[in-house]
Amino acid sequence: MASIRFLGAAGTVTGSRFLVESGHARVLVDAGLFQGPKELRLRNRDRWPVDPASLTAVVLTHAHIDHTGALPLLAKQGYRGPVHATPATRDLLGLLLPDSGRLHEEEARWANQKGYSKHAPNAEPLYTEADAVAVLPRLAPLAYGRPRQVAPGITLTYHRAGHILGSATVLLELAGPPRRRLLFSGDLGRYGAPILPDPEGGPSADVLVVESTYGGKRHAEAPARDALRDEVRQAAARGGALLVPAFAIGRTQEVLFTLRELEGRGEIPELPVFVDSPMAVDATPIFLAHREDHDDEMARLFASGVEPLRPRRLTFARSPEQSKAINKVDGPCIIISASGMATGGRVLHHLARRLPDPRTTVLLVGFQAAGTRGWSLQNGAATVRMHGEDVPVKARVASITGFSAHADEAELSRWLATLPAPPQRTFLVHGEPTSLAAARERMARLGWPCEVPRHLETFELA
Ligand SMILES: [Zn+2]
């Protein structure tokens, strides 16, 4: 018998973790954290519904924390086996997992100081930076397109997913009986996005587990490049800073790529550009090093001696002193700093310094979750609270929606059309109820039978 059990990302986007059992082998695809509302985050504290020590292998689709952030918990609860990942995913996790551990430690310290956990005066972090670092040696890199036996009778092959650097779809071939080919989409990226190649066509599969994050939704038609060009020109004309809160991994590099491209075409003035985030400073060389994750345009740029992620007047700020020095820059400049929703990080210092200045433009280039400072700014807040003070918003606030790492409805359909034949079974995961409903309608139009699993539901794959 073979089976699949949905330990997360069922009826919701985060907490990606799928258990595949065949013969005596147990393979876990992704080990993600639940994020968002508290009732979901509390699941991170539950004991694993399967004994981690009994797992044969863990296989990752990509480095995002909602797909990998539970690895330290698995290890703490007894998992001692390998964690298969693409080489770029392995490198990115070297930054992301320890950072996740630090954030959990900070959260616990804060809870204890504020005493809001009075029933549990000694709030324990979910895991620590040391727990996260301890997991890194388990990562076993595997290149795209190279089959590897990860458990007796189970072979893994990665194909490019185009979502973030190192992202992959996962094909698990079960030798059986029964013989089965299981394909996990992971998160799928966009067609024609900078830096990364398009999602690779899917291999044939009997069972498909496909994401639905943007099920039924369409991204903006206008290219992000044109919108960024217009914002840079406007900011230069206003004589102030263009302040871009951006995720350190992915969005920062896309913005750098696009600025360099616009400068190269003479479409924007060459302004001083500052990247002020230690993680972005460390991640950028990883983006440059993994040529296997580059599209043809990146390869062409390297071949012609162009550094693809380097606008002319770029400065990386690593130390706090380098960060503070940016405060003295008074004329037009571009500051890219994390976090992307202004929930923390160095971008707060820049917002505190620049928001009261009417010459400033704050440019939001990513999704802003409700309740974050980025969301408040996007919704026209007159002040935002930072470091215990209400900072007046005199700056212009603009948003670009064209940068996204997720395939929209049309792109999901385009990828599904690459599968050589409809799978016998399709499971829809990684979606909120409305996206899942839209995805279900699409599958009905395609005539593909599909199911929407519930949390912890098991399906026999006879
Ligand atoms: Zn992702």
Boltz pocket constraint, residues with backbone or C-beta under 6 A from the ligand:
constraints:
  - pocket:
      binder: B
      contacts: [[A, 62], [A, 64], [A, 163], [A, 187]]
      max_distance: 6.0
